[in-house]
Amino acid sequence: MTDTTATESTQGAGASSGQTLTVRDNRTGQEYEVPILDGGAIKAADMGKIRVSEDTPGLAVYDPGFVNTASCKSAVTFIDGDKGILEYRGYPIEQLAEKSTYLEVAYLLIHGELPTKDQYDSWAHEITYHTFVHENVRRFMEGFRYDAHPMGMLLASVGALSTFYPESRNISDGDNRHMQIVRLIAKMPTLGAWAFRHAQGKPYIYPDNDLGYAANFLAMLFKMSESKFEADERLVRALEVLFILHADHEQNASTNAVRAVGSTQVDPYSAITAGIGALYGPLHGGANEAVLRMLRRIGSVDKVPEFIEGVKNGKERLMGFGHRVYKNYDPRAKIIKKAADDVFEVTGVNPLLQIALELEKIALEDEYFVSRKLYPNVDFYSGLIYEALQFPPEMFTVLFAIPRTSGWLAQWLELVQDPEQKIARPRQIYTGGRTLDFVPASERWK
């Protein structure tokens, strides 16, 4: 209930005028007036003021996985899951995917506004200039086993960059922060491509400064003996779109990891490494690979109805549908479906596509899935595209991490400039033993 009369007030700065929550503690009969902040939130610290007596702990909010807990205020990304809306800095993802480039979107995320022509030219030049990495990094990556996972290689090499740029620890200097941001966005495709080549036993390809961001990445991935690698423009554009769609997605697990580690005021390379580590996990970055495994297990279009029944009976899992945030059609899934068509024009149609289309068609019409708001998410089609581009499944998370770097950095930059942010240190609900008497080993081991 909302009220403006209460026995005790916890009113603080930032409350929406006249909007409060009256909380009655039935243990004591005490009532508290808790301010409702802009955006419909209350401060956990205000709940902590509710206690039985001065010498007892205040109330804590128990929320595993931060299902309904806001850890920060952010102006980077807006999501309305019920309506299927995704915006970067207020711009709809549909418009950005159709009309923008990844580097322009990266500028938008980092700086908070779209660049002028001069700003964009300077930004693109900086990114291009810093795509090369120190030769010691190349030798470091060559030291991995022949079968090392590309994501593990990326994680380790990005973490190692902090030792090459010790000045990056000075995060209070704006110019220094900018330089590290440029370096990370620029070097991530180089490191990702080298991890890919390493797994194939192929020589590393150096960046080509004559190419754009996505085109250069494709060249470092696939160039062989030709003097100049030129990817099909449709593939370049499809990769740009994929990069835009994956650039940021609010406070997901990897972004939360970046912010949590960044709250210690560590250098950005170490903070971004935390994000890569979180993305490495199959519950975060591995969903599109799970979709491919599901489609292969189904095997053919005529077996889709049988699979659907298996899902309803709890014998099968429907991968690539539903989302923690979206209770509507993931707006990125609609865009990526069009990108898949463009890729298949060049590579030929992935035989799994027809199974995917039939599965989507039935699921969107079946009341079982509609009532549960299970709609396709971005992972449903992205794996098909990556496979068509000849990427092995272990590269999928690397392809996710490269564009997400700009979003991680935008969130990190916001964190280090936010005066309200503190070092991450969640509360816990202790469930262990208390006041036990220690028995020396000489007595316990008799």
Secondary structure, DSSP 8 states (H G I E B T S, - for coil): -B-S--SEE---TTEEEEEEEEEEETTTTEEEEEEEETTTB--HHHHTT--SSTTS-------GGGTT------SSEEEETTTTEEEETTEEHHHHHHH--HHHHHHHHHHSS---HHHHHHHHHHHHHT----HHHHHHHHTS-TT--HHHHHHHHHHHHHHH-GGGG-TT-HHHHHHHHHHHHHHHHHHHHHHHHHHHT-------TTS-HHHHHHHHHH--S-SS----HHHHHHHHHHHHHTS--SS-HHHHHHHHHHTTT--HHHHHHHHHHHHHSTTTT-HHHHHHHHHHHH-SGGGHHHHHHHHHTTSS--TTB--SS-SS--HHHHHHHHHHHHHHHHH---TTHHHHHHHHHHHHH-HHHHHTT--B-THHHHHHHHHHTT--GGGHHHHHHHHHHHHHHHHHHHHHT-TT-----------S--S-----HHHHT-
